[in-house]
């Protein structure tokens, strides 16, 4: 869409520049024609005379006094006589009939500029290009307006920081995890504790680890599938699975058994038939 909009803008700019150049060329051509037109001598005032103006003269009589001149009367036309003022009159004195005057429509048709087929076609193409560019701009605006005002709803599932047991039966607490692959961390916070971990893979094989953690130590396990954790002194330990701290049931039994259930997925079937515990301790 952006590429089409850029192409449309370029086409409009090129057409605008071409129209401006053609208009400037026409004005320049009209100016040159006006300068090349022959000058009517009757409209040109003659240059000033190089001779000095004379003082004039007077007609006087024998006695030296100016003579009286009667006023010159202007010629008048006889109202009873028919006069024809025409340079095209015949030798016999008969006046030719004056040519009929043209109507206003004739003068308007002659004064209007003549538009050729190429000029009309060019104007039509320019109008179509401008309409197409306007349609592209409106479509682009509507598309982005709808996109910004109607965003696609996304759902994000955030796991809680702590995980409560879904079921408690005697000394066994059951927890359900969101992922089949997770990190299990057992820490001895208030003293030493005896820990036993058993992991069951998707194929059904079982691997385990058991040992004692002293105060301040912790052990990590990278597990895939269900697991079972036994704590001899649960009040001295904390357990987290997949970044979630497991909340122990209350009251705590002398030995707490934790069962971790993971969702069944087809991806777990492609794992190895035997899952070994990868442990790190400190």
C-alpha positions in Angstrom: 0.0 0.0 0.0 2.8 2.5 0.9 4.6 1.7 -2.5 1.4 2.4 -4.4 0.9 5.7 -2.5 4.4 6.8 -3.3 4.0 5.9 -7.0 0.7 7.9 -7.1 2.4 10.9 -5.4 5.3 10.8 -7.9 2.8 10.7 -10.9 0.9 13.6 -9.6 4.1 15.7 -9.1 5.3 14.9 -12.6 1.9 15.9 -14.1 1.9 19.1 -12.1 5.5 20.0 -13.2 4.6 19.1 -16.8 1.5 21.3 -16.8 3.5 24.2 -15.3 6.1 23.9 -18.0 3.5 23.8 -20.8 1.8 26.8 -19.3 5.0 28.8 -19.1 5.9 27.8 -22.7 2.5 29.1 -23.9 2.8 32.4 -22.1 6.3 32.9 -23.5 5.1 32.1 -27.0 2.3 34.6 -26.7 4.7 37.2 -25.5 7.0 36.6 -28.5 4.1 36.8 -30.9 3.0 40.1 -29.3 6.5 41.5 -29.8 6.7 40.3 -33.4 3.4 41.8 -34.4 3.7 44.7 -36.9 3.2 48.1 -35.3 0.4 50.4 -36.5 2.1 53.7 -37.5 -1.1 55.6 -36.8 -0.8 54.7 -33.2 2.8 56.0 -32.9 3.3 59.6 -32.0 5.8 61.4 -34.3 9.1 62.6 -32.8 9.4 66.3 -31.8 10.4 68.7 -34.5 14.0 69.7 -34.5 13.2 73.3 -35.5 12.4 76.1 -33.2 8.8 77.2 -33.0 8.1 80.5 -34.9 6.5 83.5 -33.2 3.8 83.7 -35.9 2.5 86.6 -37.9 -0.3 89.1 -38.1 -2.1 90.6 -41.1 -2.2 94.4 -40.9 -3.5 97.1 -43.1 -1.9 100.2 -44.6 -2.2 102.0 -41.4 -0.5 99.3 -39.5 -3.6 98.2 -37.6 -4.5 94.5 -37.7 -7.3 93.7 -40.1 -10.5 92.2 -38.9 -11.0 88.6 -39.8 -14.4 87.1 -39.8 -14.8 83.9 -37.8 -14.5 80.7 -39.7 -17.7 78.7 -39.5 -17.5 74.9 -39.3 -19.1 73.0 -42.2 -22.5 71.6 -41.5 -24.3 68.7 -43.1 -27.6 69.2 -44.8 -30.2 67.2 -42.7 -32.4 66.8 -45.8 -29.6 65.1 -47.9 -28.6 61.5 -47.6 -24.9 61.0 -47.1 -23.0 57.7 -47.3 -19.5 57.5 -45.7 -17.8 54.5 -47.2 -14.5 53.9 -48.9 -16.0 51.1 -51.0 -18.5 53.2 -52.8 -18.8 52.7 -56.5 -17.7 55.2 -59.1 -21.3 56.0 -60.0 -21.8 57.4 -56.5 -24.1 54.6 -55.3 -23.2 53.4 -51.9 -22.8 49.7 -51.3 -24.9 48.2 -48.5 -23.0 47.9 -45.2 -22.0 44.4 -44.3 -24.2 42.9 -41.6 -22.7 42.9 -38.1 -21.9 39.6 -36.4 -23.7 38.5 -33.3 -22.2 38.1 -29.8 -22.0 34.3 -30.2 -19.7 34.7 -33.2 -17.3 37.0 -31.2 -17.4 34.6 -28.2 -16.6 31.6 -30.5 -13.7 33.5 -32.1 -12.3 34.7 -28.8 -12.5 31.3 -27.0 -9.2 29.3 -27.2 -9.4 26.3 -29.4 -8.9 23.0 -27.6 -7.4 20.2 -29.6 -8.1 16.5 -28.9 -4.7 16.1 -27.3 -5.4 18.9 -24.8 -8.8 17.4 -23.9 -7.2 13.9 -23.5 -4.4 15.3 -21.3 -6.9 17.1 -19.0 -9.0 13.9 -18.7 -5.9 11.8 -17.8 -4.8 14.4 -15.2 -8.3 14.4 -13.6 -8.3 10.6 -13.5 -4.8 10.5 -11.9 -5.8 13.0 -9.2 -9.0 11.0 -8.4 -7.0 7.8 -8.2 -4.4 9.4 -5.9 -7.1 10.8 -3.6 -8.8 7.3 -3.4 -5.4 5.7 -2.5 -4.9 8.3 0.3 -8.4 7.8 1.7 -8.0 3.9 1.6 -4.6 4.2 3.3 -6.0 6.4 6.0 -9.0 4.2 6.6 -6.9 1.1 6.8 -4.5 2.5 9.4 -7.3 4.2 11.3 -9.1 0.9 11.7 -5.9 -0.9 12.6 -5.0 1.6 15.3 -8.5 1.7 16.7 -9.3 -2.0 16.6 -6.1 -3.8 17.8 -6.0 -7.5 17.8 -6.7 -8.9 21.2 -3.9 -11.0 22.7 -4.2 -13.2 25.7 -1.2 -13.6 27.9 -1.1 -16.2 30.7 1.1 -15.2 33.6 2.0 -17.9 36.1 1.5 -16.9 39.8 4.6 -16.6 42.0 3.3 -19.3 44.4 1.6 -22.6 43.7 -1.0 -24.0 46.1 -1.7 -27.8 46.3 -4.7 -28.9 44.3 -5.3 -31.9 46.6 -4.0 -33.0 50.1 -4.4 -36.5 51.3 -2.6 -37.2 54.7 1.0 -36.5 54.1 0.8 -36.3 50.3 0.3 -32.9 48.6 -0.6 -32.9 44.9 0.5 -30.0 42.6 -0.3 -29.4 38.9 2.3 -27.6 36.7 1.7 -25.7 33.5 4.7 -27.1 31.6 6.1 -30.6 31.1 9.6 -29.2 31.3 10.5 -27.4 34.4 13.3 -26.7 37.0 12.9 -28.2 40.5 14.8 -26.5 43.3 15.0 -27.9 46.8 16.5 -25.6 49.5 17.4 -26.2 53.2 16.6 -22.9 54.8 16.3 -23.5 58.5 18.4 -26.7 59.0 19.3 -30.0 57.5 16.7 -32.1 55.7 16.5 -35.4 54.0 15.4 -35.2 50.4 14.4 -37.9 47.9 13.4 -37.1 44.3 11.9 -39.5 41.7 11.1 -38.4 38.1 8.9 -40.3 35.7 9.5 -39.7 32.0 6.8 -39.8 29.2 7.8 -43.3 28.3 7.3 -44.5 31.9 10.9 -44.9 33.1 11.8 -43.7 36.6 15.0 -42.1 37.8 15.8 -40.7 41.2 18.1 -39.0 43.7 18.2 -38.9 47.4 20.5 -37.1 49.9 20.7 -34.7 52.8 20.9 -31.0 52.5 22.4 -29.0 55.3 21.3 -25.5 56.3 21.7 -22.9 53.4 22.3 -25.6 50.7 20.0 -26.1 47.7 19.8 -28.6 44.8 18.4 -28.1 41.3 16.9 -30.7 39.0 16.0 -30.3 35.3 13.0 -32.5 34.9 10.6 -33.6 32.2 7.3 -35.2 33.2 5.8 -36.1 36.6 7.9 -36.1 39.7 7.7 -37.2 43.4 9.6 -35.4 46.2 9.9 -36.6 49.8 11.0 -34.2 52.6 11.9 -35.8 56.0 11.7 -32.4 57.8 9.6 -30.2 55.6 9.6 -27.2 58.0 13.4 -26.8 57.3 13.0 -26.8 53.5 11.4 -24.9 50.6 10.6 -26.3 47.1 10.0 -24.4 43.8 9.0 -25.9 40.5 9.1 -23.9 37.2 9.8 -20.7 39.1 6.8 -21.1 41.4 7.2 -21.5 45.1 5.2 -24.5 46.4 3.0 -23.7 49.4 3.0 -26.6 51.9 -0.2 -27.7 53.5 -0.9 -26.9 57.1 -0.3 -28.5 59.5 2.9 -30.1 58.2 3.4 -33.8 58.7 6.6 -35.3 59.8 7.4 -36.4 56.3 5.9 -34.5 53.4 5.4 -36.2 50.0 5.0 -33.9 47.1 3.6 -35.1 43.8 4.1 -32.9 40.7 1.8 -33.5 37.7 2.6 -32.1 34.2 0.2 -31.7 31.3 0.4 -34.5 28.7 1.7 -33.2 25.3 2.7 -34.8 22.1 6.1 -33.1 22.4 7.0 -35.2 25.4 6.6 -38.4 23.4 9.6 -37.4 21.2 11.9 -37.2 24.2 14.3 -40.0 25.0 12.9 -43.2 26.6 15.1 -42.7 29.7 15.1 -39.4 31.5 18.1 -38.8 33.8 18.2 -36.2 36.6 20.5 -33.3 35.9 21.4 -31.9 39.3 23.4 -29.0 40.6 24.0 -28.3 44.2 25.6 -25.7 46.3 
